[in-house]
Amino acid sequence: MAAKSKASADEEPTKELVEVTLSKEHTHKRQRLTAGDKIQVTPKQKEWLEGQGKVGAPKEEVSNV
């Protein structure tokens, strides 16, 4: 049975990062950020932030009047 080399065993897979612009306050890596700040996140983190309304354009409120 061949052992993995130490270099390959210690390497973390590189994650694809995307830049997002915050639309609301958010804490990222223990740093308090405000709307308009840009951060690098994984696509999965971006999806979560979008679901929380933290990134992307604010949704327009629709009036039933």
C-alpha positions as CSV (number, residue, x, y, z in Angstrom):
1,M,0.0,0.0,0.0
2,A,1.5,3.3,-1.1
3,A,1.5,6.2,1.3
4,K,0.4,9.7,0.1
5,S,3.2,12.2,-0.1
6,K,3.2,14.7,2.8
7,A,2.8,17.6,0.3
8,S,-0.3,16.3,-1.3
9,A,-1.8,15.2,2.1
10,D,-1.3,18.7,3.6
11,E,-2.6,20.7,0.6
12,E,-6.1,22.1,0.9
13,P,-8.1,22.1,-2.3
14,T,-8.2,25.6,-3.8
15,K,-11.7,27.2,-3.6
16,E,-13.1,29.4,-6.2
17,L,-13.9,32.8,-4.8
18,V,-16.2,35.4,-6.1
19,E,-16.4,39.1,-5.1
20,V,-19.7,40.4,-3.8
21,T,-20.8,43.8,-2.7
22,L,-22.8,44.0,0.6
23,S,-26.2,45.7,0.5
24,K,-26.5,45.5,4.3
25,E,-24.2,45.4,7.4
26,H,-22.5,42.0,7.8
27,T,-19.8,40.4,9.9
28,H,-17.2,38.5,7.8
29,K,-14.2,36.9,9.3
30,R,-14.9,38.7,12.6
31,Q,-14.8,42.1,10.9
32,R,-17.9,44.3,10.9
33,L,-18.6,45.5,7.4
34,T,-21.2,48.0,6.1
35,A,-23.3,48.2,2.9
36,G,-21.1,48.9,-0.1
37,D,-18.1,46.9,1.2
38,K,-16.8,44.2,-1.1
39,I,-15.7,40.7,0.1
40,Q,-14.4,37.5,-1.4
41,V,-16.6,34.4,-0.7
42,T,-17.2,31.0,-2.1
43,P,-20.2,30.5,-4.5
44,K,-22.0,28.7,-1.6
45,Q,-21.5,31.6,0.7
46,K,-22.7,34.0,-2.0
47,E,-25.9,32.0,-2.3
48,W,-26.4,32.1,1.5
49,L,-25.8,35.9,1.6
50,E,-28.3,36.4,-1.2
51,G,-30.9,34.4,0.7
52,Q,-30.3,36.6,3.7
53,G,-30.6,39.8,1.6
54,K,-27.0,40.8,2.4
55,V,-25.8,41.1,-1.2
56,G,-27.4,42.3,-4.4
57,A,-29.7,45.2,-5.1
58,P,-32.3,45.8,-2.4
59,K,-35.7,44.5,-3.5
60,E,-38.3,47.0,-4.2
61,E,-41.2,47.1,-1.9
62,V,-44.5,46.5,-3.7
63,S,-47.5,48.5,-2.5
64,N,-51.0,46.9,-2.6
65,V,-52.6,50.4,-2.9
